[in-house]
Amino acid sequence: MKPFEVYTLFDIEISKALGSTLWDDKGNTYLDLYGGHAVISIGHSHPHYVAALTAQLQNIGFYSNSIKIGLQNTLAEKLGKLSGYPDYQLFLCNSGAEANENALKLASFHNGRKKIIAFAASFHGRTSLAVAATDNPSILAPINENDNVVFLPLNDIDGVEKAIDEHTCAVIIEGIQGVSGVRLPDVEFLEKVASLCRDKGTLLILDEVQSGYGRTGKFFAHQHAGITPDIITVAKGMGNGFPVGGVLISPAIQAKKEMLGTTFGGSYLACTAAIAVLEVIEKENLMENARIMGSYLREKLKGIPGIKEIRGQGLMVGIELEEPCAPIRQKMLYQHFIFTGSASNKNTIRILPSLAITKREIDVFIAAFQNTLTSKVVA
């Protein structure tokens, strides 16, 4: 048997990682500015994170529901405090797709409706219901297409006003669209959508799977707009590489026994990893670092030839080039040893580094990026 080859992989064997630095089996040193789609939030192999998981692994053979629930309660309390949602409830699962799946189900259970409003170029995951709410060319449509999903252009206030009605279960929107190339919803748009949802009894779901966990300088991207969603989904940076996801649920939504379920969600190791991440974010003031370093990065990018547009907030940055970015990313990787990301918009490079990225590391990237683009222009 061999793996089902659905992923495009670089011919690089990473053998060690620390912070934003990677080493391959040939001794080459790399700078990681992508972190597995924003998964690496506090840096690779952070000492506190490693120590916490190691200690938990030593006790993994001892299973106790009371200890497990204790870890889940600790995580919920810390997450509520740091995120600014102390009165919300937490449902733990294993991934962003599972979080969005449960969020959409929960919304339907709550108000008994089925119609969903989502947005063009959105990506909410690869489970059947999450795919149904996804409008992205890189994802195939589900086998049974969901006729209850209405897709609208991002920031189309008039479209939302016309589409939302007494049958609308939920509006689901990413805090910042990631896969499409880092597209930000306007503050006025988010405010209006939140108001319309309240008026119609429709739940507002904020997908913060990629844009959350301090990446934008606030805990969640939507907090820049000052709105309060009914449901918030998280994953990726939540576990710094360990599979964990969650659904933050308004206290107005009543829990009923067996309405949601998961086999592995909220495990010992998942909770331990997620707690360690929150502790590091708080102790090292990483949200403020994300704000400062993100501003520094975007400012240093200005004026570099070949860049069409710079989009983003904090350390979620999209650099749209005048031409397809694949050759540039190849040169950045194989000539300058820097990992970057791409988007469904083939011209956009995505930068999603650890929230602990330093000014020195950003300067290394800027020098290499400018050299790569300038040499291409001259050639």
N, C-alpha and C positions, 0 to 999 in steps of 0.2 A: 504494500500500500504506500502511496505517496500523497503529499498535501494537494488539495484542490487549488490549483494555481489561479486565484482570482485577483491577486495583488501584484502591482508592479514594484519590484524591489531593486534597490541599488546594489551593485556588486561590491558591497563593503561589509565587512564582518566586524561589528563593534564588540570590543572585549572588555571595556571598562568605561565608567562615566562618573563624573563628579561635578556638581554645579551645572554650568553650561558647557563643560568640556567633555569631549568624547575621545576615546582612543581605539584604533582598530588593531587587528591582529598583526599588522605589519609595522606597528609603532607610529603611525601617522596620528596627528592631533587635530581634532575638528572643533569648531564652534557650533553649538546647536541653537539655532534661532527659531525652531519650530516646535520642538518638544512633543511630537506625536499629536498634532492637531490641538495644541493647548493643554495637553494632559499633564506635562511636567510643570507644575505650578511653583514649587518651592526649590527646584533644582534637583538634578540627579543625585542619588545616594546621600541625601542630607543626613548628617550624623544623628540628629534627634529622631528623624523618621526611621532610619535603619535600626537604631537602638530600640525604639518602641515595638517595631515589628518582630525583631529578634526575641525580645522578652516575651511577647505574646506567643510566638511559635514554640517556645520552650514549654508552654502550658497548653498547647493545642490538643493534647490527648485528654485533657480534663474538661468535659462538657457539662455545663450547668446553665439552665435557663435563666437563673437569677443573675449570673455573671453576664450572660449575653444581653439580657434586658438592661442591666446596669450600664454596659458599654453603650447601648443604643440611647439610653436616657442622657448619658454624659455627652454624647455626640449631639443630640437634639438640643440640649441646653447651650452648649458652646456655639453651635451653628446659629441658633436663634439670637444669641447675644451679639455675635460678631456681624451677622447679616442685617441686624435691625428688625428682625421678625420674631421677637421672643414669644409672642402669643400664638404663632402658627404651629401646626402639627406637622410631623415628619413621617413620611412613608419611605422606607429604604428598599432599594432594588440594586441592580447590577450594572446598568448602563444608561446612557442618555435616551436611547430608543425605548427602553423599557420604562423609563421615567415618563416620557411623552405619551406612550401607550396608556399607562395608568392614569395620567392626567386627563386625557380625553375621555376615558371610560368614567372616571370619577365625575367629570363635569356632566356627562349624560345621566349618570345615576342620580346626581343632585337635582337637576331640573327636568329630567324626563324627555329632553329634546335630543335631536340627532344632527341638525344642520351645523356645519363647521365653516368658519371663515378663516382662510389662511392666505399667504401672500406669495406672489411670484418670486421665483428663485430661492424659495425657502428650502431648508433641509431639516427634518425633524427626526430622522432615524430610519432604520431598516426593518422594523417590525411591520406587520400588515397595516395596522391602523396609522402608525407614524408615517409610513410611506404614502398612504392615502392623503395625508395632510402635507405632503412634500411636493413641491413643484421645482424639479431640478433635472436637467437632461442627463445627468450621470446616473440617475436612479430609474430603474424600470418601473412602470406602473404595476400596481398589484393585480393579481389574477382577477379578483372581483373588484372592479373600480367602484369607488365610493361616490355615488351620485349626490351625496349630501355635503360634499366639500365644495365651497366656492372660493376660487383663487382670484385675488385682486392685486393690482400693482402696489408695491410698497409706497407708503405716504399718500395713497389715494383716499383722501377723506370723503369726497363725494361718493366714491364707490362703496365705502363702508356704510355710509348713511343710507344708501339705496338697498344694500344687501341685507343689513341686519334687521331682524323682525322678531316677532314673538315666538318663532320656531327655531331661532338660532341658539344652539346649545352653548357654543364657545367661540371666541376669537383666539387663535394661537399665533404668536409672533415671536421671532427671535429678538433678544435684546440688541444684538447686532448680527446681521446676516453674515455668516462666516464662509461657507462653501462657495457662495456666489461671488466672493471677492471683497468682503468687509464693507457691507452696505448698512448705513445707519438710518434708523427711523427718525424722523423729525420729532422734536419735543412736542410741538403743537399737535402733530398727528397722534402721538401716544396719549396725550391729554384728552383729545377728542374721542379716541377709541375707548378709553377708560370710562368717559362720561356716557357714551352711547351704550356700553355694556351695562352700566348701572341702571340706565333708564329702561332697558329691555329685559332685565333679569338674565342677561347673558354673562357667562363666566369669562374672565380675561385670563388667559394662560400665557405666561412669559417663559419662553424657552431660553434659559440662561446656561445651557449645557456647555457652550464654548465661551460665551461672553461673561459668565459669572465668576465667582470666587476671586474677586479682587482684580481681575485682569484689566478693567478700565479705570482703575483708581478709586472706584467705589466697589462695594461688595458685589452689587449687581448693576449691569448697564442701565436698566430701566430707572434706577434711582437718580440718574442724572436728570430725568424728566419729572421726578417727584410724584410718580404715580404708585398706586398700591394694587397689584394684581390679586386675583383670587387664588391662583395656583402658580407656583414657580417650579421649574424643573432644573435639576443640576446633575452633573456627572463630571467627566473629563478631569479637570483640575482638582476635583474633590478628593481623589485618592493618590495623586501624584504618581500614577502608573498602576496602582492597584484597582481592579474593577469594582467600582461602587457608584451608585447613582441614588438620587433622592427626589421626592416630591414634597415641596413645602405647601401646606394647605391651610387656607383661611379658617379661623375658628368658627366662621359662619357655616361651614360645611360639616355636617354631622357624620361621624364615623359609625358604621354599622358592621357588626361582626361578619367576617368572610366576604366583604364587598371587594376587597383587593387581596391579592396573595402573591407570594414569591417563595421559591425554594431556598435560594442562597442569599437573598437580600438581607443585609444587616448582620453578616457573620462576624465572628470574633476579629478576624484579621481586617476585614473591610472597615469596621468601626474603629479599630486601632489606627489604621492608616489615615482615616479621615480626621480623627481627633488630633493626630500628630501634625497633619497639614494645617489645621486651624491654629494650633499652638505656635507653629513656626510663623505663619502669616501675621499673627498678633504680636509675637515677641520681636520679630525682625522688621515690623512696620512695612510689610511688603506691598500693601495697597498704596501707600504713599510713594514707595519706590516705583511702582508701576506707573503712577501718574507722572512723576518727575522724569523717569527714563523714557516714557512714551512721548512726552513733549519734546525731550531732547532729540530723540530719534527722528521725529517728524520734521523738526527744525533743521537738522543736519541733512535731510534728504532734499530740502528745497534747493532748486537751482542745478541739480545734477541733470545733465543732458540725457534725453531719452525717456524721462518720466512724464507721463501724461497727467496723472492725478495721484494724490496721496490721501488716503481715507483712513479713519480709525479713531480710536479713543484709548488712552492708556497704552498698554502693550498688546493691543489687537490692531494691527496695522496692515492695510492693503496698499501695495505700490503698483499702480497700473502703468504699464509701459506702452510705448507707441507701437509695439509689435509683440508677437508671441514670446512669452518669458522662458519657455523650456530651454533654449540654448544658453540663456543667461544663467539660469539655475544650474545647468550642467557645468559651466565654467566656474561659478562660485563654489561648487562642490569639489570638482576635480583639480582645479588650479589653486583655489584659495582655501579649500577645506572648510567650507561653511555650509551648513544645512539650512535651507529655506523651504517654504511651502508654496503650493500653487492653488488655483481656484478653478471653478467651472468656467469662469471668464479666463480664457487661455492667455490673456495678456497680463494678468495680475499675479504678483508674488505676495504671499502671505507671510507676515512676521509675527510669530506667537511664542516668544521666548519665555524662559522662567521669569517669574515676578522678581527674582533676585538678580536679574541681569545688571551688569555694572556699566558705567560710562566708558571705561576702557574697552570692554567687549563690544559696545556699540560703535566705538571709534574704529575698531578693527574691521567690523562689517562695512562701515561707511567708506573706508579707504579702499577695500576690495571691490565694493559695489561700484564706486565711482571709477575705479581703474577699469573694471570690466565694461561698463557702459561707454566710457570715453574711448577706450581702445576700439570698440566696435564702431563708434561713430567715425573715428579717424580712418579705420580700415575701409 
